[in-house]
Each structure stands twice: as structure tokens, then as C-alpha cells.
Amino acid sequence: MVVNSINTTNKMSRLSTVYGVFALSLALLFSSGQSIAQDSTAAAGATAAAPAAGGGDAEKGKAIFANNCAQCHAVTDEVIVGPGLKGIRERAPSIEWLHKWIRNSSSLIASGDAYANQVYNKFNKVQMSSYPNLTDADIDGILAYVDEASKPVVASVVATGDQGGATVAQGGAVASGPSELFTFVLVGLLVVMLLVLGVLLIIVTILSKAVTPVAVSGDGTQLAAPFSQRLKDGLSSTFNNSTLRSVVIWLFLLVATKESIDGLFSIGIQQGYAPKQPIAYSHKLHAGQYKIDCNYCHVGVNKGKSATIPAANVCMNCHGVIKKESPEIQKIYAAIEENRPIEWVRVHNLPDLAYFNHAQHVNVGNVQCTTCHGEIEKMEVVEQRSSLTMGWCIDCHRKTEVNAKDNAYYDKLVALHGKESKEPLKVANIGGLECSKCHY
């Protein structure tokens, strides 16, 4: 009996040691990942601190390029309206020629310059805007930014002490620390490990009872009961344990109840919905990179209930010239030629029982698009970022202050509210929580 108990104890001790070593290994892996990430970040910082080649201020040039050049030119070989600018220093006759061309291309073309006329004719005689206010330093900054942005990504080795190195990519693509997914998986593994350890301990306990003789003769000699009987008795005593049974039942009921309530509350909520559209339109490109104002396409946002979806002729204002050969743009041409609408899939869709007016919120309330739609300028594919539930809207009405400045309509309301409260006038104070505001 004592020997069996000692053997069982040794087995459990070895099992605990194995799991302890496993947990320690995971912890060391996690901490080493952080160390490498820190080293990589430091190296990236050192790289960023290096001066740009070409003699210009690349950071300043980037800002000028984004504001003046990005609508028609790419820093790569891609042709948008004008030529891609990769390798522009090598293609142009001289830096001085580039200065003249950027400041006043029309004058250079009219002077009969051979290369200027070659570029003008090659790109459909589209006249480039003149920028006489740009200094030589400004133009050199643009060229330095183009050179920097068009450089190929190269790999370098970051030292990590005496243990060697870790390869990272420079030029913006550097190794990062452990991601949220990695942390989540690590925690999940630890939880599963603990659960498995608990189950194994229960199994070891049952088996230890099963292999332990329980019968004793009159003279004190232990009589071994059948193994099957001892195993059955061990399992039976475990499952008949009222405390264990109660814990399992309550745990099951709590999980089932929570999942049921969460399921009921999620009915009709489409948060995260991002359907595939008939044309791969990128808000990240148009609203983010090219800074096209939302009102340019969604013309109804300041005037009526709906923001409206732009008609095909709005797209043609630019794409009658820009990237006409693109397969996605050709879909717009086909819709126009066939006189049929583009069947966009609606993303944000409130139920019919709720009334919402864009003009009231945007034009009067000065609510920004990102408040409800999220950072739309960063979305390659539009998705519903907010829940758009009644609770979400009411919470906004409770927190949002009324923009009453220079608006005589609110003067009396502000005066009456000031007599009763020192808090700013909020939407909730002017009927923003009344049912009939949204349901009638």
C-alpha cells in the first residue's frame, strides 16, 4: 500500500515537473520575442534617423508630394495621369530642367524643349499644373522623397547579444513584437495545459485507487480485488461526488445562459459586416491617400436623410482620364453603356422602425463621418464598425454637447438650461432621448 502510494506520488511529481518545464519554456519564448522586437524597433529608429539621399528634405518633400503631386503621379513605375516618378532623376536631362518643368511646364513646352514636348505628347497632351511658388529646396525635397520611397526593401541583421541575430526588413517593414493573436494563443495554451493537468490528476487518482488492494484477510494479509471492480468503484465515487457534480452543473448552466443572452442581444446587429462589392472601390486610396472629400461623392449628406451613393457620372469626372484601362473602371464604362445601375451592396442598414437623418447630424450637429462609420479613410473594403443599436445612439445623445455657438436658434434653450444646471447643454437635454425623435 505504501509502495503504491509512493509510486503514485512520484508519477504525479514527474508530471508536474514536465508541465512546469513546458510553462517555463513558453514564458522564455514570449520574453525572447519581446527582446527581439525591442532590438528591431531600436534598429528601425536608427535607420529612420539616417539622412535622406539626394540633398533634399524627404519628410518635407513627402508632405508637398501628398498635397500637390499624388493625384496624378505615383512614386513607382505606375502611370496614373502622368508618368511614374521612379528613376526621374536619371530620365530627366538635368536637375535644373526638373526645377523649370515643375514650376512651369507650359513655358518649357512652348520654348520648344525636345524632352518636354516628348513627355507632353506621350501622355495625351494633358497639361501639368504649374507650381511657381515652390523653391529649389522644395523640389529637391520632393525628389528626395521619391528616391527614398521607390527604393527596394532590403534585409539586414539585428544583433541580439551573443546568440546571433534576427533578420528584419528595413524601409518601413520591421519585425514587430508579439501580436495580439500570439498573446491570445499563448494564454489559450496555458489554460488548456492547466485543464489537461487537472484531468490527468483526476485520472491518476482514480487509477491509484483502482490498483490499490482494498480487501484484507483475517490474519492481516491484503487480498487483491478484481481490477475492473476497483476501477468501477473509483469512477463511481468520483461521479457520485455531490460537490463535483454541482460545480459541473452550475458551470454548464452559467455558460449556456450567457451564450443564450449574447445570442439574443446580437439579433439584427451587423457589426463587422463587410460584403464584397461589384466594383473593388477603395476608400483607403480615394479618401485616405488622395484626400477626396466625402461630400464630393456622397452629395446628399448635408441636404437630406440619405447620404446617397454616387452615380456613375461622378466616377467619370476623374476616370474619364485616369486609369481607363483598369478592369474595375471598365465595369463602370459597361454599366453606362448598358444604361444600368451599379448594384452596390448596402453596408449600414438601419431597421425601418428607426428614423435617421444625415443632414440633421452632419450639417446641424457637425458630427464627423468617422463618429459612426469609423476610420473610413483606412478601409480597403468598407465594413460596419459601430453596432448602430439603440443603446449606442442613446449613449451618444447623452454624451454629445449641442453646438450652440453663433446659433440663435439655441439661445433661449441654453439660457433655460443654464438656470438649472452648470453642465453643458447636451442632445439629451433637448429631447434627444424622446422615443418620437426616432420612432414615429
C-alpha positions in Angstrom: 0.0 0.0 0.0 2.8 2.4 1.0 4.8 1.5 -2.1 1.9 2.1 -4.4 1.2 5.5 -2.8 4.9 6.4 -3.2 4.9 5.3 -6.9 1.7 7.4 -7.5 3.2 10.4 -5.8 6.4 10.1 -7.9 4.4 9.9 -11.1 2.4 13.0 -10.1 5.6 14.8 -9.2 7.2 13.9 -12.6 4.1 15.0 -14.4 4.1 18.3 -12.5 7.8 18.8 -13.4 7.1 18.2 -17.1 4.3 20.7 -17.2 6.4 23.2 -15.2 9.3 22.9 -17.7 6.7 23.4 -20.5 5.3 26.5 -19.0 8.8 27.9 -18.3 9.7 27.3 -22.0 6.6 29.2 -23.2 7.5 32.1 -20.8 11.0 32.2 -22.1 9.8 32.1 -25.7 7.4 35.0 -25.0 10.1 37.1 -23.3 12.7 36.4 -26.1 10.1 37.5 -28.7 9.8 40.8 -26.8 13.5 41.2 -26.7 13.9 40.7 -30.4 11.1 43.2 -31.1 12.8 45.8 -28.9 16.1 45.3 -30.7 14.3 45.5 -34.1 12.5 48.7 -33.1 15.8 50.3 -32.0 17.4 49.4 -35.3 14.4 50.8 -37.2 14.8 54.0 -35.2 18.4 54.2 -36.1 17.6 53.6 -39.8 14.9 56.3 -39.7 17.4 58.8 -38.2 19.7 58.4 -41.2 19.6 61.4 -43.5 17.8 61.1 -46.9 20.0 60.8 -50.0 19.8 63.4 -52.8 20.4 66.6 -50.8 16.7 67.4 -50.1 14.4 67.1 -47.1 12.5 63.9 -47.8 10.0 64.5 -44.9 9.1 67.9 -46.2 9.0 66.6 -49.7 6.6 63.9 -48.7 4.1 66.5 -47.5 4.4 68.6 -50.6 4.1 65.5 -52.8 0.9 64.4 -51.0 -0.7 67.8 -51.3 0.3 68.6 -54.9 1.5 65.6 -56.9 -0.1 62.4 -55.6 -3.3 62.9 -57.6 -1.5 62.4 -60.9 1.8 60.7 -60.1 3.0 57.6 -58.3 6.4 57.1 -56.7 6.7 53.8 -58.5 6.6 53.0 -62.3 2.8 53.1 -62.3 1.1 55.6 -64.7 -1.9 57.4 -63.2 -2.4 60.5 -65.2 1.3 61.4 -65.6 4.3 59.1 -65.6 5.5 57.2 -62.6 8.4 59.1 -60.9 10.7 56.2 -60.1 14.1 57.0 -61.6 13.0 60.5 -62.6 16.5 61.9 -61.9 18.0 59.5 -64.4 15.4 60.2 -67.1 15.3 64.0 -67.0 18.0 65.9 -68.8 19.2 67.6 -65.5 18.1 68.7 -62.0 17.8 72.3 -63.3 15.5 71.1 -66.1 13.2 69.4 -63.4 13.1 72.7 -61.5 11.9 74.5 -64.6 9.4 71.8 -65.5 7.8 71.6 -62.1 7.5 75.4 -61.8 6.1 76.0 -65.3 5.8 73.1 -67.7 3.7 75.1 -70.2 6.6 77.6 -70.6 9.1 74.8 -71.2 6.8 73.1 -73.8 6.3 76.5 -75.6 10.0 77.1 -75.7 10.4 74.0 -78.0 12.3 71.9 -75.5 12.5 68.5 -77.1 12.2 66.3 -74.0 9.4 68.5 -72.6 7.4 68.1 -75.8 8.1 64.3 -75.9 6.6 63.9 -72.4 3.7 66.2 -73.2 2.8 64.2 -76.4 3.4 60.8 -74.8 0.8 61.4 -72.0 -2.1 62.5 -74.2 -1.2 66.2 -74.0 -2.6 66.5 -70.5 -1.3 69.9 -69.2 0.6 69.6 -65.9 -0.3 72.2 -63.2 2.4 74.9 -62.6 3.9 75.4 -59.1 5.8 78.8 -59.4 5.8 79.1 -55.6 7.9 76.0 -55.0 11.6 76.8 -54.2 14.6 74.7 -55.3 14.7 73.2 -51.8 11.0 72.2 -52.0 11.6 70.5 -55.3 14.7 68.8 -54.1 12.7 67.5 -51.1 10.1 66.0 -53.5 12.8 64.3 -55.5 14.5 63.0 -52.3 11.2 61.6 -51.1 10.6 59.9 -54.5 14.1 58.4 -54.3 13.5 57.2 -50.8 10.0 55.8 -51.4 11.0 53.9 -54.6 14.0 52.2 -53.0 13.7 48.4 -52.9 13.2 46.8 -49.4 16.4 45.3 -48.2 17.1 42.9 -45.3 19.5 43.5 -42.5 20.7 41.6 -39.5 19.9 42.9 -36.0 22.3 41.7 -33.3 20.7 40.1 -30.2 23.6 39.6 -27.9 25.9 36.5 -28.1 23.1 34.4 -29.6 23.3 35.5 -33.1 20.8 37.8 -34.9 17.3 38.1 -36.3 16.6 39.2 -39.8 14.3 42.2 -40.2 13.2 44.3 -43.2 14.1 47.9 -43.5 12.3 50.7 -45.2 9.1 50.5 -43.1 8.8 46.7 -42.7 10.4 45.9 -39.4 9.8 43.0 -37.2 7.3 43.8 -34.5 6.7 42.4 -31.1 4.3 39.6 -30.2 1.0 40.3 -31.8 -2.3 40.2 -30.0 -3.1 36.8 -31.7 0.2 35.4 -30.4 -0.6 36.5 -26.9 -4.1 35.1 -27.1 -2.8 31.8 -28.4 -0.2 31.7 -25.6 -2.8 32.3 -22.9 -5.1 29.8 -24.5 -2.4 27.1 -24.4 -1.7 27.8 -20.8 -5.4 27.5 -19.9 -5.7 24.2 -21.9 -2.5 23.0 -20.2 -4.0 23.6 -16.8 -7.2 21.9 -17.7 -5.4 18.9 -19.1 -3.3 18.8 -15.9 -6.4 18.8 -13.8 -7.9 15.9 -15.8 -4.7 13.9 -15.6 -4.6 14.4 -11.8 -8.2 13.1 -11.6 -7.3 10.1 -13.8 -4.2 9.4 -11.7 -6.3 9.5 -8.5 -8.8 7.1 -9.9 -6.2 4.7 -11.2 -4.3 4.8 -8.0 -7.4 3.7 -6.2 -8.1 1.0 -8.8 -4.6 -0.6 -8.5 -4.6 -0.4 -4.6 -5.8 -3.6 -2.9 -8.7 -2.9 -0.6 -9.5 -6.3 0.8 -7.8 -7.6 4.0 -7.9 -11.2 5.3 -8.4 -12.2 9.0 -4.7 -12.6 9.5 -3.9 -9.2 8.0 -3.0 -10.3 4.5 -4.1 -8.0 1.7 -6.4 -9.6 -0.8 -6.4 -8.0 -4.3 -9.9 -7.3 -5.6 -10.5 -7.6 -9.4 -9.1 -4.6 -11.3 -12.4 -4.0 -13.1 -14.2 -3.8 -9.8 -11.7 -1.4 -8.3 -11.8 0.8 -11.5 -15.6 0.8 -11.4 -15.7 1.8 -7.7 -13.2 4.6 -8.3 -15.2 6.1 -11.2 -18.4 5.7 -9.3 -17.1 7.5 -6.3 -15.9 10.4 -8.5 -19.1 10.8 -10.4 -21.2 10.5 -7.2 -19.3 13.3 -5.5 -22.1 15.8 -4.9 -19.7 18.8 -4.8 -18.1 17.9 -8.2 -21.5 17.3 -9.7 -22.9 20.6 -8.5 -19.9 22.5 -9.8 -20.2 20.9 -13.3 -24.0 21.5 -13.5 -23.7 25.2 -12.4 -20.8 25.8 -14.7 -22.8 24.4 -17.6 -25.9 26.4 -16.7 -23.9 29.7 -16.4 -22.2 29.2 -19.8 -25.5 28.2 -21.5 -27.3 31.2 -20.1 -24.6 33.6 -21.1 -24.4 32.3 -24.6 -28.2 32.4 -24.9 -28.4 36.1 -23.8 -25.5 37.1 -26.0 -27.2 35.4 -28.9 -30.5 37.2 -28.3 -28.8 40.6 -28.0 -26.9 40.1 -31.3 -30.0 39.5 -33.4 -30.1 42.2 -36.1 -26.6 43.5 -35.3 -24.3 43.5 -38.3 -21.2 44.9 -36.7 -18.1 43.8 -38.7 -20.3 43.2 -41.9 -18.0 43.8 -44.9 -19.7 42.5 -48.1 -17.9 42.1 -51.4 -18.9 44.9 -53.8 -19.5 44.6 -57.6 -16.6 47.0 -58.1 -13.5 46.9 -55.9 -13.7 50.6 -54.8 -11.0 51.5 -52.2 -11.8 54.3 -49.7 -8.3 53.9 -48.4 -7.0 55.0 -51.8 -9.5 57.7 -52.6 -10.4 59.2 -49.2 -7.1 58.2 -47.5 -4.3 58.6 -50.0 -5.8 61.2 -52.3 -7.8 63.0 -49.6 -11.0 63.2 -51.7 -13.7 64.8 -49.5 -16.6 62.6 -48.6 -19.1 65.3 -49.8 -17.7 65.0 -53.3 -19.3 61.6 -53.8 -22.0 61.5 -51.1 -23.7 64.8 -52.1 -26.8 64.3 -50.0 -25.1 64.1 -46.7 -25.7 67.8 -46.0 -29.1 68.1 -47.6 -31.3 65.1 -46.8 -32.0 61.9 -44.9 -29.6 59.8 -47.0 -26.0 60.4 -47.9 -26.7 58.9 -51.3 -24.5 56.6 -53.4 -22.7 58.5 -56.2 -23.9 58.0 -59.8 -21.5 56.6 -62.4 -21.0 60.1 -63.9 -19.4 61.2 -60.7 -16.8 58.5 -61.1 -16.3 59.6 -64.7 -15.3 63.1 -63.6 -11.9 61.5 -62.9 -11.9 58.2 -64.6 -12.7 59.6 -68.0 -9.0 60.3 -68.0 -7.4 58.3 -65.1 -6.8 54.6 -65.3 -9.4 54.0 -68.0 -7.8 50.6 -68.9 -8.3 49.2 -65.3 -10.7 46.2 -65.3 -12.6 47.7 -62.4 -13.0 51.0 -64.2 -14.2 49.1 -67.3 -17.1 47.8 -65.2 -18.2 51.5 -64.8 -18.0 52.0 -68.5 -20.0 48.8 -69.1 -22.8 50.0 -66.7 -23.0 53.4 -68.5 -23.1 51.8 -72.0 -25.8 49.3 -70.9 -27.8 52.0 -69.1 -28.0 50.0 -65.9 -27.2 51.0 -62.3 -24.2 49.6 -60.4 -25.6 47.2 -57.9 -23.7 48.3 -54.7 -24.3 46.2 -51.6 -25.6 48.3 -48.7 -23.4 48.1 -45.6 -25.0 50.3 -43.0 -28.7 49.4 -42.8 -30.9 50.6 -40.0 -34.3 48.9 -39.5 -37.4 50.6 -40.9 -38.7 51.4 -37.5 -35.8 53.8 -36.8 -35.6 57.3 -38.5 -32.2 58.8 -39.1 -31.4 62.0 -40.9 -27.8 62.6 -42.2 -28.3 66.3 -42.7 -29.5 66.8 -39.2 -26.4 65.2 -37.7 -23.8 66.3 -40.2 -24.9 69.8 -41.2 -26.5 70.9 -37.9 -24.8 68.7 -35.3 -21.3 68.8 -37.0 -21.0 65.1 -36.5 -18.0 63.7 -38.4 -18.3 60.7 -40.7 -15.8 58.7 -38.6 -18.0 59.0 -35.5 -20.5 56.4 -36.9 -18.6 54.9 -39.8 -15.1 54.5 -38.2 -11.8 55.4 -39.9 -13.3 55.0 -43.4 -10.1 56.6 -44.9 -8.2 53.5 -43.8 -10.6 50.8 -45.2 -9.8 48.9 -48.3 -13.2 47.3 -48.0 -15.9 49.2 -46.1 -17.3 47.4 -43.1 -19.8 48.4 -40.3 -17.5 49.4 -37.4 -20.2 50.5 -34.9 -23.1 48.4 -33.6 -25.7 51.1 -34.5 -28.0 49.8 -31.8 -30.5 52.0 -29.9 -28.3 51.9 -26.9 -25.3 53.0 -28.9 -27.3 56.0 -30.3 -28.7 57.0 -26.9 -25.3 56.8 -25.3 -24.1 59.3 -28.0 -27.0 61.6 -27.3 -26.2 61.6 -23.6 -22.5 62.5 -24.1 -22.6 64.9 -27.1 -22.7 68.6 -26.4 -25.0 70.8 -28.6 -23.1 73.1 -30.8 -25.0 76.2 -29.9 -22.2 78.7 -30.7 -23.3 81.5 -33.1 -26.7 79.8 -33.5 -29.6 82.0 -32.3 -31.9 79.0 -32.5 -30.4 77.6 -29.3 -30.1 80.9 -27.3 -33.2 80.5 -25.3 -32.6 76.8 -24.7 -29.1 77.5 -23.5 -30.4 80.2 -21.1 -33.1 78.0 -19.7 -30.6 75.1 -19.3 -28.1 77.4 -17.5 -30.6 78.2 -14.8 -31.0 74.5 -13.9 -27.5 73.1 -14.5 -23.9 74.1 -14.8 -23.2 71.2 -17.2 -23.0 72.0 -20.9 -26.2 71.6 -23.0 -26.3 68.1 -24.4 -28.5 66.4 -27.0 -30.3 64.5 -24.2 -31.4 67.9 -22.7 -33.2 69.0 -25.9 -35.3 65.8 -26.5 -32.6 63.5 -27.7 -33.9 60.7 -25.6 -37.6 61.0 -26.6 -39.0 58.0 -28.3 -40.8 60.0 -31.0 -37.4 61.5 -32.2 -36.5 58.3 -33.9 -39.7 56.2 -33.8 -42.9 57.6 -35.3 
